[in-house]
Amino acid sequence: MTIEEQKLNDLNNKYSSLQSSYQDNLTLLRKREELFSKYHISIGTSDSTVYSKLVNSRELKDIESKLHQSKARLKEMVGKKTACICSIGSDVRVNGKKSEATKLFNREVKLRLRCLDNEFKAASALVAWNNINRLIQRTTDTFNEINVSGTTVKTYLSLRDPHEFNRMLVGPLLNFEAS
């Protein structure tokens, strides 16, 4: 192999590496732009797709009724401690005490519920006709992130299916707020 061929081969390898790096960075940029678009909700921004209703009724009383039912069901689940479940087991000890472990996991459950509640409060404060799809996606992503981050301590929101989550909570809340 001659020196020119070696240089050409090296240049070809560098170019291939550069193309690969560019593709990786472009993919990362697109993902971050998508994430940013969910949180950049202001005047002049709108969803790129048309909103499809999660609730069939157009009557405000029906939507209010569904909202109250959803809130009541959620309140009942929180009261019965079934809204967020920790399944790590009862043989765990923190600093040699089971009570400390119980306290730790109860705090974990409360934190996850508070995170979800805060996301809903933010979504209901921001909802408008031009951003409802992004808010639905944002609350669904938050729901999924809360469940994914709970795998270490085996703590999950009990509505594990995002479709049930949307049907029960997101739809009535955001439909009501947008009305």
C-alpha positions in Angstrom: 0.0 0.0 0.0 1.4 3.3 -1.0 1.5 6.5 1.1 -1.2 8.1 -0.9 -3.5 5.1 -0.6 -2.8 5.1 3.2 -3.7 8.8 3.5 -6.8 8.3 1.4 -7.8 5.3 3.6 -7.3 7.4 6.7 -9.3 10.3 5.3 -12.1 7.8 4.4 -12.1 6.4 7.9 -12.2 9.9 9.4 -15.0 10.9 7.1 -17.1 7.8 8.0 -16.5 8.6 11.7 -17.6 12.2 11.2 -20.7 11.1 9.4 -21.5 8.6 12.2 -20.9 11.2 14.9 -23.1 13.7 13.0 -26.0 11.2 12.8 -25.7 10.5 16.5 -25.7 14.1 17.4 -28.5 14.9 15.0 -30.7 12.2 16.6 -29.9 13.6 20.1 -30.8 17.1 18.9 -34.1 16.0 17.5 -35.0 14.2 20.8 -34.1 17.2 22.8 -36.1 19.5 20.5 -39.1 17.3 20.9 -38.7 17.4 24.7 -38.3 21.1 24.7 -41.4 21.6 22.6 -43.5 20.0 25.4 -42.3 22.5 27.9 -42.2 25.6 25.6 -45.8 26.6 25.9 -46.5 30.2 25.3 -48.3 32.6 23.0 -47.5 31.9 19.3 -46.9 28.2 19.8 -49.4 25.5 18.8 -49.6 21.8 18.4 -48.6 20.3 15.1 -51.5 17.9 15.1 -55.3 18.3 15.6 -56.6 17.5 19.0 -58.8 14.4 19.2 -61.1 14.3 22.2 -60.7 11.7 24.9 -64.2 12.4 26.2 -67.1 11.8 23.8 -69.5 14.4 25.2 -69.6 18.0 24.3 -71.8 19.0 27.2 -70.0 20.8 30.0 -72.1 19.1 32.7 -71.0 15.6 31.4 -67.3 16.7 31.3 -67.6 18.1 34.8 -69.2 14.9 36.0 -66.4 12.8 34.5 -63.9 15.1 36.1 -65.5 14.8 39.5 -65.7 11.1 39.2 -62.0 10.9 38.2 -61.0 13.1 41.1 -63.1 11.1 43.5 -61.7 7.8 42.3 -58.1 9.2 42.6 -58.8 10.6 46.1 -60.2 7.2 47.1 -57.1 5.5 45.7 -54.8 7.8 47.6 -56.9 7.4 50.8 -56.7 3.6 50.5 -53.0 3.8 49.7 -53.6 2.0 46.3 -52.6 5.0 44.1 -48.9 4.3 44.4 -47.7 0.9 45.5 -44.3 -0.1 46.9 -43.7 -3.9 46.5 -40.1 -4.2 47.8 -41.1 -6.4 50.6 -41.3 -6.3 54.4 -37.9 -7.7 55.2 -36.0 -4.5 54.4 -34.2 -2.6 57.1 -32.7 0.9 57.2 -30.2 1.5 60.0 -31.2 -1.9 61.4 -34.9 -0.9 61.8 -38.0 -2.0 59.8 -39.8 1.2 60.9 -37.1 3.3 59.2 -37.5 1.3 56.0 -41.3 1.8 56.1 -40.9 5.5 56.7 -38.5 5.7 53.7 -40.9 3.9 51.4 -43.9 5.9 52.5 -41.9 9.1 51.7 -41.1 7.6 48.3 -44.8 7.0 47.6 -45.7 10.5 48.7 -43.0 12.0 46.6 -44.2 10.2 43.5 -47.8 11.2 44.0 -46.7 14.8 44.7 -44.7 14.9 41.4 -47.7 13.7 39.4 -50.1 16.1 41.2 -47.7 19.0 40.5 -47.6 18.1 36.8 -51.4 18.1 36.6 -51.6 21.4 38.4 -49.2 22.9 35.9 -51.0 21.4 32.9 -54.4 22.6 34.1 -53.0 26.1 34.6 -51.5 26.1 31.1 -54.1 24.3 29.0 -55.5 26.1 26.0 -56.9 25.1 22.6 -53.5 25.4 21.0 -51.4 23.2 23.4 -53.6 20.5 24.7 -51.8 17.7 22.7 -48.4 18.7 24.1 -49.8 18.8 27.6 -51.4 15.4 27.3 -48.1 14.0 26.0 -46.2 15.8 28.8 -48.4 14.4 31.5 -48.2 10.9 30.0 -44.4 11.2 29.8 -44.3 12.3 33.4 -46.4 9.4 34.4 -44.1 7.0 32.6 -40.9 8.6 34.0 -42.3 8.3 37.5 -42.9 4.6 37.0 -39.6 4.0 35.3 -37.7 5.8 38.1 -39.4 3.6 40.7 -38.0 0.3 39.5 -35.1 0.5 42.0 -37.3 0.7 45.0 -40.2 -1.2 43.3 -42.6 1.8 43.7 -45.1 2.3 41.0 -48.3 4.3 40.3 -51.1 1.8 40.3 -52.4 2.9 36.9 -49.6 1.4 35.0 -51.2 1.5 31.6 -50.9 5.0 30.0 -54.1 4.5 28.1 -56.1 3.9 31.3 -54.2 6.9 32.8 -55.3 9.1 29.9 -58.9 7.9 30.0 -59.3 8.3 33.7 -57.3 11.5 34.5 -55.9 13.4 31.6 -58.9 13.5 29.3 -61.5 14.8 31.7 -59.1 17.3 33.3 -57.8 18.8 30.2 -61.2 18.7 28.4 -62.7 20.5 31.3 -60.0 23.1 31.5 -60.0 23.8 27.8 -63.8 24.3 27.7 
